Amino acid sequence: MAKAKTKKYKLKTHKATAKRFRVTAGGKVVRTKGGKSHLRRRTPKRTKRQFKKLIGIAGTKDQRRVKRLAPYLGKYRSNPGK
């Protein structure tokens, strides 16, 4: 008698989370700084340069939350760095 197959479910990705965060090769969750888009005319050049840097997510609970919201974030490299 053939064994019945159980269906494996796909998890839905929270798209806003997938756009805001990335997972590095080492498995760290990183994000970019906010305030990069407009109203930067009077911002010092040094501050504007620092907008390019990626910031690691400090808390382990926050990392767990991001990984739960976007489960395939580190699996595929289609998530571009901003």
Buried (B, 14 or more C-beta within 10 A) or exposed (E): EEEEEEEEEEEEEBEEBBEBBBBEEEEEBBBBEEEEEEEEEEEEEEEEEEBEEBEEBEEEEEBEBBBEBBBBBBEEEEBEEE
